[in-house]
Amino acid sequence: MDLLSYTFFYLVAMVLVFQGTHTFGEQSEPMGVVPEEVAQESGKARLRGGLLAAYGYLSILVGLLSHAYVSLQPVLSSMMAVGLGLMAVYGLYVIFFNRMVQYLGVSATPADHHHH
């Protein structure tokens, strides 16, 4: 593999790691950028985040090992294709299915809103 391919491979792997750790960590330490009405299932979100991050870390490990063991270089193109596929599927999931608004029955305004 040439340098440009390695750079793109590591970029895809790092995006998977960043997105996975963010999704995993958002459940335990929310950043507060999402309204309370938008609910996520904690267990499933942590599982998805863990899988993304684990595949990203595995890709980085195999990429680093491929510098020493040239026999691993043919595996990198298929790993990058799987990584891009994971990013595409996760992106489509986030856009179309993940952030469904579920109203919790709590009004945004106080019940006693008297105008004087």
N, C-alpha and C positions, 0 to 999 in steps of 0.2 A: 504494500500500500504506500501511496505517496503521502506527503505531509498534509495536503489539502483534505484528503480522505480521512486521515487521522483526526484532523482538527474538527471536521464535521461530525465524526463519530463521537468524539469526546463532548462536543456541544450537545448532541442529542442525549447522551448519557447524563450530562449535568442538568439539563432541563427536566429529565425524568426524576432525578434525585431531588431537585428543588421543588417541583410540583408535588411529588410524593410526600416529602417531609412537611410541606405546608398543609396538605390535606390531612395528614396524620396528626399534626400538632394543633390544627385548628379546633379539634374537638376538645382537647384538654386545656388549651389556653387561647380562647377566641380573641381575635384582634379587634372586634367591635365594629367592623365595617359593614356587616350584614344586618338588616333589620331583624327584630325579634320574631316577626311573623314568618320568616323564612326558616323552616325547620329542616334539619338533616338527621338521618339516622346515624348515630354515633358509631356503632359497631361496623356497619358497612362502609362508612367513610374512612374509618381507620384501616380497614382491610384493603380498600382500594389504594389508599396512600402508601401503606406498607408494601403492597405489590409493586407499585410504580417505583418507589425508592429502592427496593431490593433489586429490581431488574436494572435500574440505573447503576447501582453499586457493582452488580455483577458485570455489567458492560465495561465499567471502568477497570475492574480487576482483569478481565480477559484482555482488554486493550493494552494495559500495562504489561501483562505477561507476554503478549504477542511481540513486544519489542525484543524480548530475550528468546522466545521460542517461535521461530518463523512459521512453524507448522500450524500455529493458531490463526495466522493472518487470513486464510480463506473463510474462517468462521465469522469474522468481523462484519462482512457485508450482510450476511443473513441476520446477525444480531442487530445491526443498524436498521434493517428493514422491519424487524419485529418491534424495535423501539419506536420507530416512526409510526407504525401501526397502532401501538399502545397510546402514543400521544394523540393520534387522530381519533381513536375510539373514545378516549377519555375527554378530549375536547368536545366532541359531539355530545357526549353524555352530559357534560357540564352545561353546555349551551341549551340543549333541548329538554333534558329530563331532570337534572339535579336540583335546580333552584325553583321548584314548584312552590308557589305561595300557599301555605296552609294557614288559614285564619284561625287563631286560637280562641276567638270569642271575647277578646278583651278590646274594649273600645279605646281609641287613641285620645279621646277627650274625656275629661272628668264628667261624671253623671250629673253633678249639680253645677251646670254652667248658666248662672244667672247673669242677665245683662242689666246693669244699673244705669 
